[in-house]
Amino acid sequence: MENCPVTLQVQYPQLSLTGYRELAAHVQQVPGVGARLLPPSTEAFAYEASQVGALELTVNNPQAGDRLAQILSHYGPWEQI
């Protein structure tokens, strides 16, 4: 049976652009995981809000789930959207 890639989007509204970039680089070190930063849903700029809308993760490796969860929890409380 062939595994299809799973795509999910997670967000942590208080995380900075730098934090999102670091996280994206970190999760892409896990075999079979890709990451892409998504723009914010609003164009209004606010200093206290993140400049990133969400992180889109593509998981091609079923064994990557536990490691991915560990990495995400290291960076903060995430919500799936």
PDB file of N, CA, C and O in Angstrom:
ATOM      1  N   MET A   1       0.836  -1.181   0.000  1.00  0.00           N
ATOM      2  CA  MET A   1       0.000   0.000   0.000  1.00  0.00           C
ATOM      3  C   MET A   1       0.880   1.244   0.000  1.00  0.00           C
ATOM      4  O   MET A   1       1.809   1.356   0.800  1.00  0.00           O
ATOM      5  N   GLU A   2       0.593   2.145  -0.871  1.00  0.00           N
ATOM      6  CA  GLU A   2       1.385   3.367  -0.996  1.00  0.00           C
ATOM      7  C   GLU A   2       0.830   4.446  -0.067  1.00  0.00           C
ATOM      8  O   GLU A   2      -0.381   4.657  -0.004  1.00  0.00           O
ATOM      9  N   ASN A   3       1.728   5.127   0.654  1.00  0.00           N
ATOM     10  CA  ASN A   3       1.306   6.203   1.553  1.00  0.00           C
ATOM     11  C   ASN A   3       1.211   7.512   0.793  1.00  0.00           C
ATOM     12  O   ASN A   3       2.133   7.899   0.075  1.00  0.00           O
ATOM     13  N   CYS A   4       0.099   8.179   0.958  1.00  0.00           N
ATOM     14  CA  CYS A   4      -0.075   9.498   0.351  1.00  0.00           C
ATOM     15  C   CYS A   4       0.471  10.542   1.311  1.00  0.00           C
ATOM     16  O   CYS A   4       0.426  10.345   2.525  1.00  0.00           O
ATOM     17  N   PRO A   5       0.981  11.635   0.794  1.00  0.00           N
ATOM     18  CA  PRO A   5       1.442  12.687   1.703  1.00  0.00           C
ATOM     19  C   PRO A   5       0.273  13.290   2.475  1.00  0.00           C
ATOM     20  O   PRO A   5      -0.830  13.442   1.950  1.00  0.00           O
ATOM     21  N   VAL A   6       0.538  13.624   3.715  1.00  0.00           N
ATOM     22  CA  VAL A   6      -0.440  14.289   4.574  1.00  0.00           C
ATOM     23  C   VAL A   6      -0.023  15.746   4.674  1.00  0.00           C
ATOM     24  O   VAL A   6       1.133  16.044   4.978  1.00  0.00           O
ATOM     25  N   THR A   7      -0.958  16.659   4.421  1.00  0.00           N
ATOM     26  CA  THR A   7      -0.672  18.087   4.524  1.00  0.00           C
ATOM     27  C   THR A   7      -1.509  18.664   5.652  1.00  0.00           C
ATOM     28  O   THR A   7      -2.716  18.431   5.724  1.00  0.00           O
ATOM     29  N   LEU A   8      -0.864  19.419   6.534  1.00  0.00           N
ATOM     30  CA  LEU A   8      -1.581  20.089   7.604  1.00  0.00           C
ATOM     31  C   LEU A   8      -1.017  21.482   7.800  1.00  0.00           C
ATOM     32  O   LEU A   8       0.129  21.769   7.457  1.00  0.00           O
ATOM     33  N   GLN A   9      -1.853  22.334   8.360  1.00  0.00           N
ATOM     34  CA  GLN A   9      -1.436  23.706   8.639  1.00  0.00           C
ATOM     35  C   GLN A   9      -1.550  23.950  10.134  1.00  0.00           C
ATOM     36  O   GLN A   9      -2.560  23.626  10.758  1.00  0.00           O
ATOM     37  N   VAL A  10      -0.492  24.528  10.697  1.00  0.00           N
ATOM     38  CA  VAL A  10      -0.472  24.856  12.116  1.00  0.00           C
ATOM     39  C   VAL A  10      -0.108  26.325  12.272  1.00  0.00           C
ATOM     40  O   VAL A  10       0.577  26.908  11.432  1.00  0.00           O
ATOM     41  N   GLN A  11      -0.581  26.903  13.360  1.00  0.00           N
ATOM     42  CA  GLN A  11      -0.242  28.303  13.617  1.00  0.00           C
ATOM     43  C   GLN A  11       0.001  28.529  15.101  1.00  0.00           C
ATOM     44  O   GLN A  11      -0.531  27.827  15.960  1.00  0.00           O
ATOM     45  N   TYR A  12       0.814  29.523  15.364  1.00  0.00           N
ATOM     46  CA  TYR A  12       1.097  30.011  16.710  1.00  0.00           C
ATOM     47  C   TYR A  12       1.194  31.522  16.531  1.00  0.00           C
ATOM     48  O   TYR A  12       2.272  32.035  16.230  1.00  0.00           O
ATOM     49  N   PRO A  13       0.082  32.247  16.712  1.00  0.00           N
ATOM     50  CA  PRO A  13       0.009  33.662  16.339  1.00  0.00           C
ATOM     51  C   PRO A  13       1.065  34.575  16.960  1.00  0.00           C
ATOM     52  O   PRO A  13       1.366  35.627  16.396  1.00  0.00           O
ATOM     53  N   GLN A  14       1.632  34.203  18.098  1.00  0.00           N
ATOM     54  CA  GLN A  14       2.621  35.069  18.742  1.00  0.00           C
ATOM     55  C   GLN A  14       4.051  34.796  18.286  1.00  0.00           C
ATOM     56  O   GLN A  14       4.966  35.521  18.679  1.00  0.00           O
ATOM     57  N   LEU A  15       4.261  33.775  17.474  1.00  0.00           N
ATOM     58  CA  LEU A  15       5.616  33.439  17.050  1.00  0.00           C
ATOM     59  C   LEU A  15       6.088  34.405  15.969  1.00  0.00           C
ATOM     60  O   LEU A  15       5.345  34.725  15.041  1.00  0.00           O
ATOM     61  N   SER A  16       7.306  34.857  16.097  1.00  0.00           N
ATOM     62  CA  SER A  16       7.868  35.822  15.146  1.00  0.00           C
ATOM     63  C   SER A  16       8.212  35.157  13.815  1.00  0.00           C
ATOM     64  O   SER A  16       8.251  33.932  13.708  1.00  0.00           O
ATOM     65  N   LEU A  17       8.458  35.982  12.815  1.00  0.00           N
ATOM     66  CA  LEU A  17       8.877  35.494  11.504  1.00  0.00           C
ATOM     67  C   LEU A  17      10.153  34.667  11.637  1.00  0.00           C
ATOM     68  O   LEU A  17      10.281  33.611  11.017  1.00  0.00           O
ATOM     69  N   THR A  18      11.084  35.143  12.437  1.00  0.00           N
ATOM     70  CA  THR A  18      12.337  34.416  12.652  1.00  0.00           C
ATOM     71  C   THR A  18      12.073  33.048  13.275  1.00  0.00           C
ATOM     72  O   THR A  18      12.684  32.053  12.886  1.00  0.00           O
ATOM     73  N   GLY A  19      11.165  33.005  14.237  1.00  0.00           N
ATOM     74  CA  GLY A  19      10.814  31.733  14.871  1.00  0.00           C
ATOM     75  C   GLY A  19      10.216  30.749  13.882  1.00  0.00           C
ATOM     76  O   GLY A  19      10.557  29.566  13.885  1.00  0.00           O
ATOM     77  N   TYR A  20       9.319  31.244  13.035  1.00  0.00           N
ATOM     78  CA  TYR A  20       8.726  30.385  12.004  1.00  0.00           C
ATOM     79  C   TYR A  20       9.790  29.870  11.039  1.00  0.00           C
ATOM     80  O   TYR A  20       9.771  28.699  10.660  1.00  0.00           O
ATOM     81  N   ARG A  21      10.712  30.738  10.645  1.00  0.00           N
ATOM     82  CA  ARG A  21      11.771  30.310   9.715  1.00  0.00           C
ATOM     83  C   ARG A  21      12.668  29.249  10.350  1.00  0.00           C
ATOM     84  O   ARG A  21      13.046  28.271   9.706  1.00  0.00           O
ATOM     85  N   GLU A  22      13.000  29.458  11.618  1.00  0.00           N
ATOM     86  CA  GLU A  22      13.824  28.482  12.330  1.00  0.00           C
ATOM     87  C   GLU A  22      13.092  27.147  12.428  1.00  0.00           C
ATOM     88  O   GLU A  22      13.680  26.090  12.197  1.00  0.00           O
ATOM     89  N   LEU A  23      11.814  27.201  12.768  1.00  0.00           N
ATOM     90  CA  LEU A  23      11.022  25.982  12.875  1.00  0.00           C
ATOM     91  C   LEU A  23      10.930  25.261  11.531  1.00  0.00           C
ATOM     92  O   LEU A  23      11.075  24.040  11.471  1.00  0.00           O
ATOM     93  N   ALA A  24      10.692  26.007  10.457  1.00  0.00           N
ATOM     94  CA  ALA A  24      10.606  25.402   9.125  1.00  0.00           C
ATOM     95  C   ALA A  24      11.909  24.684   8.780  1.00  0.00           C
ATOM     96  O   ALA A  24      11.890  23.568   8.261  1.00  0.00           O
ATOM     97  N   ALA A  25      13.036  25.325   9.069  1.00  0.00           N
ATOM     98  CA  ALA A  25      14.331  24.695   8.802  1.00  0.00           C
ATOM     99  C   ALA A  25      14.512  23.448   9.666  1.00  0.00           C
ATOM    100  O   ALA A  25      15.063  22.446   9.211  1.00  0.00           O
ATOM    101  N   HIS A  26      14.052  23.516  10.901  1.00  0.00           N
ATOM    102  CA  HIS A  26      14.198  22.398  11.832  1.00  0.00           C
ATOM    103  C   HIS A  26      13.375  21.188  11.375  1.00  0.00           C
ATOM    104  O   HIS A  26      13.898  20.075  11.322  1.00  0.00           O
ATOM    105  N   VAL A  27      12.096  21.392  11.045  1.00  0.00           N
ATOM    106  CA  VAL A  27      11.254  20.250  10.669  1.00  0.00           C
ATOM    107  C   VAL A  27      11.671  19.652   9.328  1.00  0.00           C
ATOM    108  O   VAL A  27      11.441  18.469   9.082  1.00  0.00           O
ATOM    109  N   GLN A  28      12.278  20.452   8.465  1.00  0.00           N
ATOM    110  CA  GLN A  28      12.723  19.921   7.176  1.00  0.00           C
ATOM    111  C   GLN A  28      13.942  19.005   7.313  1.00  0.00           C
ATOM    112  O   GLN A  28      14.333  18.344   6.351  1.00  0.00           O
ATOM    113  N   GLN A  29      14.540  18.966   8.502  1.00  0.00           N
ATOM    114  CA  GLN A  29      15.629  18.026   8.767  1.00  0.00           C
ATOM    115  C   GLN A  29      15.098  16.613   9.016  1.00  0.00           C
ATOM    116  O   GLN A  29      15.856  15.644   8.969  1.00  0.00           O
ATOM    117  N   VAL A  30      13.794  16.499   9.280  1.00  0.00           N
ATOM    118  CA  VAL A  30      13.173  15.191   9.493  1.00  0.00           C
ATOM    119  C   VAL A  30      12.903  14.573   8.118  1.00  0.00           C
ATOM    120  O   VAL A  30      12.253  15.202   7.284  1.00  0.00           O
ATOM    121  N   PRO A  31      13.388  13.359   7.868  1.00  0.00           N
ATOM    122  CA  PRO A  31      13.171  12.735   6.559  1.00  0.00           C
ATOM    123  C   PRO A  31      11.685  12.628   6.209  1.00  0.00           C
ATOM    124  O   PRO A  31      10.881  12.140   7.003  1.00  0.00           O
ATOM    125  N   GLY A  32      11.340  13.086   5.021  1.00  0.00           N
ATOM    126  CA  GLY A  32       9.970  12.992   4.538  1.00  0.00           C
ATOM    127  C   GLY A  32       9.061  14.123   4.964  1.00  0.00           C
ATOM    128  O   GLY A  32       7.847  14.031   4.786  1.00  0.00           O
ATOM    129  N   VAL A  33       9.619  15.199   5.527  1.00  0.00           N
ATOM    130  CA  VAL A  33       8.801  16.332   5.966  1.00  0.00           C
ATOM    131  C   VAL A  33       9.211  17.581   5.201  1.00  0.00           C
ATOM    132  O   VAL A  33      10.396  17.903   5.112  1.00  0.00           O
ATOM    133  N   GLY A  34       8.235  18.280   4.652  1.00  0.00           N
ATOM    134  CA  GLY A  34       8.458  19.555   3.978  1.00  0.00           C
ATOM    135  C   GLY A  34       7.697  20.646   4.710  1.00  0.00           C
ATOM    136  O   GLY A  34       6.716  20.359   5.397  1.00  0.00           O
ATOM    137  N   ALA A  35       8.129  21.882   4.576  1.00  0.00           N
ATOM    138  CA  ALA A  35       7.482  22.994   5.270  1.00  0.00           C
ATOM    139  C   ALA A  35       7.425  24.210   4.365  1.00  0.00           C
ATOM    140  O   ALA A  35       8.320  24.456   3.558  1.00  0.00           O
ATOM    141  N   ARG A  36       6.338  24.967   4.524  1.00  0.00           N
ATOM    142  CA  ARG A  36       6.159  26.189   3.737  1.00  0.00           C
ATOM    143  C   ARG A  36       5.457  27.216   4.613  1.00  0.00           C
ATOM    144  O   ARG A  36       4.464  26.905   5.271  1.00  0.00           O
ATOM    145  N   LEU A  37       5.974  28.443   4.619  1.00  0.00           N
ATOM    146  CA  LEU A  37       5.349  29.521   5.375  1.00  0.00           C
ATOM    147  C   LEU A  37       4.203  30.103   4.560  1.00  0.00           C
ATOM    148  O   LEU A  37       4.342  30.340   3.360  1.00  0.00           O
ATOM    149  N   LEU A  38       3.075  30.332   5.216  1.00  0.00           N
ATOM    150  CA  LEU A  38       1.908  30.908   4.559  1.00  0.00           C
ATOM    151  C   LEU A  38       1.725  32.349   5.027  1.00  0.00           C
ATOM    152  O   LEU A  38       2.009  32.662   6.184  1.00  0.00           O
ATOM    153  N   PRO A  39       1.259  33.220   4.152  1.00  0.00           N
ATOM    154  CA  PRO A  39       1.083  34.624   4.531  1.00  0.00           C
ATOM    155  C   PRO A  39      -0.065  34.789   5.528  1.00  0.00           C
ATOM    156  O   PRO A  39      -0.939  33.928   5.622  1.00  0.00           O
ATOM    157  N   PRO A  40      -0.058  35.896   6.268  1.00  0.00           N
ATOM    158  CA  PRO A  40      -1.161  36.155   7.198  1.00  0.00           C
ATOM    159  C   PRO A  40      -2.463  36.388   6.437  1.00  0.00           C
ATOM    160  O   PRO A  40      -2.455  36.794   5.275  1.00  0.00           O
ATOM    161  N   SER A  41      -3.577  36.126   7.110  1.00  0.00           N
ATOM    162  CA  SER A  41      -4.879  36.278   6.461  1.00  0.00           C
ATOM    163  C   SER A  41      -5.324  37.738   6.382  1.00  0.00           C
ATOM    164  O   SER A  41      -6.244  38.065   5.633  1.00  0.00           O
ATOM    165  N   THR A  42      -4.688  38.599   7.134  1.00  0.00           N
ATOM    166  CA  THR A  42      -5.036  40.015   7.109  1.00  0.00           C
ATOM    167  C   THR A  42      -3.840  40.828   6.626  1.00  0.00           C
ATOM    168  O   THR A  42      -2.692  40.458   6.873  1.00  0.00           O
ATOM    169  N   GLU A  43      -4.104  41.910   5.954  1.00  0.00           N
ATOM    170  CA  GLU A  43      -3.017  42.767   5.475  1.00  0.00           C
ATOM    171  C   GLU A  43      -2.662  43.862   6.471  1.00  0.00           C
ATOM    172  O   GLU A  43      -1.664  44.561   6.297  1.00  0.00           O
ATOM    173  N   ALA A  44      -3.471  44.016   7.510  1.00  0.00           N
ATOM    174  CA  ALA A  44      -3.206  45.039   8.519  1.00  0.00           C
ATOM    175  C   ALA A  44      -2.006  44.609   9.364  1.00  0.00           C
ATOM    176  O   ALA A  44      -1.989  43.505   9.910  1.00  0.00           O
ATOM    177  N   PHE A  45      -1.013  45.476   9.468  1.00  0.00           N
ATOM    178  CA  PHE A  45       0.190  45.162  10.229  1.00  0.00           C
ATOM    179  C   PHE A  45      -0.031  45.474  11.702  1.00  0.00           C
ATOM    180  O   PHE A  45      -0.577  46.522  12.048  1.00  0.00           O
ATOM    181  N   ALA A  46       0.394  44.565  12.561  1.00  0.00           N
ATOM    182  CA  ALA A  46       0.348  44.782  14.005  1.00  0.00           C
ATOM    183  C   ALA A  46       1.650  44.246  14.589  1.00  0.00           C
ATOM    184  O   ALA A  46       2.046  43.116  14.302  1.00  0.00           O
ATOM    185  N   TYR A  47       2.309  45.052  15.402  1.00  0.00           N
ATOM    186  CA  TYR A  47       3.592  44.642  15.972  1.00  0.00           C
ATOM    187  C   TYR A  47       3.484  43.387  16.828  1.00  0.00           C
ATOM    188  O   TYR A  47       4.399  42.564  16.837  1.00  0.00           O
ATOM    189  N   GLU A  48       2.376  43.233  17.547  1.00  0.00           N
ATOM    190  CA  GLU A  48       2.232  42.089  18.441  1.00  0.00           C
ATOM    191  C   GLU A  48       1.811  40.810  17.718  1.00  0.00           C
ATOM    192  O   GLU A  48       1.819  39.736  18.320  1.00  0.00           O
ATOM    193  N   ALA A  49       1.450  40.904  16.459  1.00  0.00           N
ATOM    194  CA  ALA A  49       1.018  39.736  15.687  1.00  0.00           C
ATOM    195  C   ALA A  49       2.169  39.204  14.832  1.00  0.00           C
ATOM    196  O   ALA A  49       3.104  39.930  14.497  1.00  0.00           O
ATOM    197  N   SER A  50       2.078  37.941  14.495  1.00  0.00           N
ATOM    198  CA  SER A  50       3.096  37.324  13.651  1.00  0.00           C
ATOM    199  C   SER A  50       2.970  37.816  12.220  1.00  0.00           C
ATOM    200  O   SER A  50       1.877  38.160  11.769  1.00  0.00           O
ATOM    201  N   GLN A  51       4.071  37.848  11.517  1.00  0.00           N
ATOM    202  CA  GLN A  51       4.074  38.208  10.100  1.00  0.00           C
ATOM    203  C   GLN A  51       3.832  36.985   9.225  1.00  0.00           C
ATOM    204  O   GLN A  51       3.902  37.066   7.998  1.00  0.00           O
ATOM    205  N   VAL A  52       3.548  35.858   9.858  1.00  0.00           N
ATOM    206  CA  VAL A  52       3.266  34.610   9.156  1.00  0.00           C
ATOM    207  C   VAL A  52       1.870  34.158   9.558  1.00  0.00           C
ATOM    208  O   VAL A  52       1.502  34.225  10.731  1.00  0.00           O
ATOM    209  N   GLY A  53       1.097  33.698   8.584  1.00  0.00           N
ATOM    210  CA  GLY A  53      -0.253  33.226   8.881  1.00  0.00           C
ATOM    211  C   GLY A  53      -0.270  31.822   9.449  1.00  0.00           C
ATOM    212  O   GLY A  53      -1.025  31.529  10.376  1.00  0.00           O
ATOM    213  N   ALA A  54       0.561  30.954   8.893  1.00  0.00           N
ATOM    214  CA  ALA A  54       0.604  29.559   9.337  1.00  0.00           C
ATOM    215  C   ALA A  54       1.817  28.872   8.724  1.00  0.00           C
ATOM    216  O   ALA A  54       2.482  29.407   7.837  1.00  0.00           O
ATOM    217  N   LEU A  55       2.076  27.696   9.213  1.00  0.00           N
ATOM    218  CA  LEU A  55       3.119  26.840   8.668  1.00  0.00           C
ATOM    219  C   LEU A  55       2.425  25.628   8.062  1.00  0.00           C
ATOM    220  O   LEU A  55       1.695  24.911   8.746  1.00  0.00           O
ATOM    221  N   GLU A  56       2.659  25.407   6.778  1.00  0.00           N
ATOM    222  CA  GLU A  56       2.083  24.240   6.112  1.00  0.00           C
ATOM    223  C   GLU A  56       3.125  23.136   6.101  1.00  0.00           C
ATOM    224  O   GLU A  56       4.243  23.327   5.622  1.00  0.00           O
ATOM    225  N   LEU A  57       2.753  21.991   6.627  1.00  0.00           N
ATOM    226  CA  LEU A  57       3.653  20.847   6.707  1.00  0.00           C
ATOM    227  C   LEU A  57       3.152  19.746   5.788  1.00  0.00           C
ATOM    228  O   LEU A  57       1.965  19.419   5.790  1.00  0.00           O
ATOM    229  N   THR A  58       4.046  19.181   5.010  1.00  0.00           N
ATOM    230  CA  THR A  58       3.732  18.036   4.165  1.00  0.00           C
ATOM    231  C   THR A  58       4.559  16.865   4.672  1.00  0.00           C
ATOM    232  O   THR A  58       5.789  16.908   4.679  1.00  0.00           O
ATOM    233  N   VAL A  59       3.863  15.822   5.095  1.00  0.00           N
ATOM    234  CA  VAL A  59       4.526  14.667   5.702  1.00  0.00           C
ATOM    235  C   VAL A  59       4.373  13.469   4.770  1.00  0.00           C
ATOM    236  O   VAL A  59       3.264  12.986   4.543  1.00  0.00           O
ATOM    237  N   ASN A  60       5.484  12.998   4.237  1.00  0.00           N
ATOM    238  CA  ASN A  60       5.510  11.839   3.346  1.00  0.00           C
ATOM    239  C   ASN A  60       5.976  10.573   4.051  1.00  0.00           C
ATOM    240  O   ASN A  60       5.993   9.499   3.451  1.00  0.00           O
ATOM    241  N   ASN A  61       6.351  10.691   5.311  1.00  0.00           N
ATOM    242  CA  ASN A  61       6.906   9.576   6.070  1.00  0.00           C
ATOM    243  C   ASN A  61       6.038   9.341   7.305  1.00  0.00           C
ATOM    244  O   ASN A  61       6.037  10.174   8.211  1.00  0.00           O
ATOM    245  N   PRO A  62       5.296   8.227   7.368  1.00  0.00           N
ATOM    246  CA  PRO A  62       4.421   7.975   8.512  1.00  0.00           C
ATOM    247  C   PRO A  62       5.175   7.906   9.845  1.00  0.00           C
ATOM    248  O   PRO A  62       4.595   8.193  10.893  1.00  0.00           O
ATOM    249  N   GLN A  63       6.448   7.533   9.820  1.00  0.00           N
ATOM    250  CA  GLN A  63       7.224   7.442  11.056  1.00  0.00           C
ATOM    251  C   GLN A  63       7.675   8.809  11.573  1.00  0.00           C
ATOM    252  O   GLN A  63       8.238   8.886  12.665  1.00  0.00           O
ATOM    253  N   ALA A  64       7.447   9.872  10.831  1.00  0.00           N
ATOM    254  CA  ALA A  64       7.910  11.206  11.225  1.00  0.00           C
ATOM    255  C   ALA A  64       6.991  11.886  12.235  1.00  0.00           C
ATOM    256  O   ALA A  64       7.366  12.905  12.815  1.00  0.00           O
ATOM    257  N   GLY A  65       5.808  11.346  12.454  1.00  0.00           N
ATOM    258  CA  GLY A  65       4.814  12.006  13.301  1.00  0.00           C
ATOM    259  C   GLY A  65       5.278  12.325  14.706  1.00  0.00           C
ATOM    260  O   GLY A  65       5.096  13.448  15.177  1.00  0.00           O
ATOM    261  N   ASP A  66       5.878  11.349  15.389  1.00  0.00           N
ATOM    262  CA  ASP A  66       6.315  11.572  16.770  1.00  0.00           C
ATOM    263  C   ASP A  66       7.407  12.630  16.844  1.00  0.00           C
ATOM    264  O   ASP A  66       7.374  13.507  17.708  1.00  0.00           O
ATOM    265  N   ARG A  67       8.368  12.545  15.942  1.00  0.00           N
ATOM    266  CA  ARG A  67       9.469  13.529  15.948  1.00  0.00           C
ATOM    267  C   ARG A  67       8.939  14.917  15.627  1.00  0.00           C
ATOM    268  O   ARG A  67       9.367  15.898  16.234  1.00  0.00           O
ATOM    269  N   LEU A  68       8.024  15.007  14.690  1.00  0.00           N
ATOM    270  CA  LEU A  68       7.426  16.285  14.327  1.00  0.00           C
ATOM    271  C   LEU A  68       6.675  16.887  15.516  1.00  0.00           C
ATOM    272  O   LEU A  68       6.773  18.090  15.760  1.00  0.00           O
ATOM    273  N   ALA A  69       5.938  16.077  16.249  1.00  0.00           N
ATOM    274  CA  ALA A  69       5.215  16.552  17.433  1.00  0.00           C
ATOM    275  C   ALA A  69       6.184  17.072  18.493  1.00  0.00           C
ATOM    276  O   ALA A  69       5.906  18.081  19.141  1.00  0.00           O
ATOM    277  N   GLN A  70       7.317  16.395  18.675  1.00  0.00           N
ATOM    278  CA  GLN A  70       8.324  16.847  19.641  1.00  0.00           C
ATOM    279  C   GLN A  70       8.879  18.212  19.251  1.00  0.00           C
ATOM    280  O   GLN A  70       9.030  19.093  20.097  1.00  0.00           O
ATOM    281  N   ILE A  71       9.178  18.380  17.983  1.00  0.00           N
ATOM    282  CA  ILE A  71       9.748  19.648  17.512  1.00  0.00           C
ATOM    283  C   ILE A  71       8.737  20.773  17.685  1.00  0.00           C
ATOM    284  O   ILE A  71       9.081  21.841  18.191  1.00  0.00           O
ATOM    285  N   LEU A  72       7.498  20.546  17.272  1.00  0.00           N
ATOM    286  CA  LEU A  72       6.473  21.588  17.404  1.00  0.00           C
ATOM    287  C   LEU A  72       6.273  21.982  18.864  1.00  0.00           C
ATOM    288  O   LEU A  72       6.167  23.170  19.170  1.00  0.00           O
ATOM    289  N   SER A  73       6.222  21.007  19.768  1.00  0.00           N
ATOM    290  CA  SER A  73       6.002  21.335  21.179  1.00  0.00           C
ATOM    291  C   SER A  73       7.171  22.119  21.765  1.00  0.00           C
ATOM    292  O   SER A  73       6.986  22.887  22.709  1.00  0.00           O
ATOM    293  N   HIS A  74       8.361  21.937  21.223  1.00  0.00           N
ATOM    294  CA  HIS A  74       9.526  22.694  21.683  1.00  0.00           C
ATOM    295  C   HIS A  74       9.357  24.194  21.411  1.00  0.00           C
ATOM    296  O   HIS A  74       9.826  25.021  22.193  1.00  0.00           O
ATOM    297  N   TYR A  75       8.698  24.541  20.321  1.00  0.00           N
ATOM    298  CA  TYR A  75       8.552  25.942  19.925  1.00  0.00           C
ATOM    299  C   TYR A  75       7.341  26.631  20.541  1.00  0.00           C
ATOM    300  O   TYR A  75       7.263  27.859  20.512  1.00  0.00           O
ATOM    301  N   GLY A  76       6.409  25.890  21.089  1.00  0.00           N
ATOM    302  CA  GLY A  76       5.272  26.529  21.736  1.00  0.00           C
ATOM    303  C   GLY A  76       3.962  25.821  21.491  1.00  0.00           C
ATOM    304  O   GLY A  76       3.925  24.743  20.896  1.00  0.00           O
ATOM    305  N   PRO A  77       2.869  26.441  21.959  1.00  0.00           N
ATOM    306  CA  PRO A  77       1.538  25.839  21.797  1.00  0.00           C
ATOM    307  C   PRO A  77       0.973  26.095  20.396  1.00  0.00           C
ATOM    308  O   PRO A  77       0.682  27.238  20.043  1.00  0.00           O
ATOM    309  N   TRP A  78       0.821  25.054  19.617  1.00  0.00           N
ATOM    310  CA  TRP A  78       0.358  25.171  18.235  1.00  0.00           C
ATOM    311  C   TRP A  78      -1.096  24.787  18.135  1.00  0.00           C
ATOM    312  O   TRP A  78      -1.588  23.965  18.908  1.00  0.00           O
ATOM    313  N   GLU A  79      -1.778  25.381  17.185  1.00  0.00           N
ATOM    314  CA  GLU A  79      -3.137  24.952  16.882  1.00  0.00           C
ATOM    315  C   GLU A  79      -3.200  24.594  15.405  1.00  0.00           C
ATOM    316  O   GLU A  79      -2.647  25.286  14.550  1.00  0.00           O
ATOM    317  N   GLN A  80      -3.887  23.497  15.134  1.00  0.00           N
ATOM    318  CA  GLN A  80      -4.042  23.076  13.744  1.00  0.00           C
ATOM    319  C   GLN A  80      -5.224  23.820  13.144  1.00  0.00           C
ATOM    320  O   GLN A  80      -6.277  23.951  13.768  1.00  0.00           O
ATOM    321  N   ILE A  81      -5.031  24.309  11.912  1.00  0.00           N
ATOM    322  CA  ILE A  81      -6.113  25.041  11.250  1.00  0.00           C
ATOM    323  C   ILE A  81      -6.548  24.314   9.994  1.00  0.00           C
ATOM    324  O   ILE A  81      -7.452  24.774   9.296  1.00  0.00           O
TER     325      ILE A  81
END
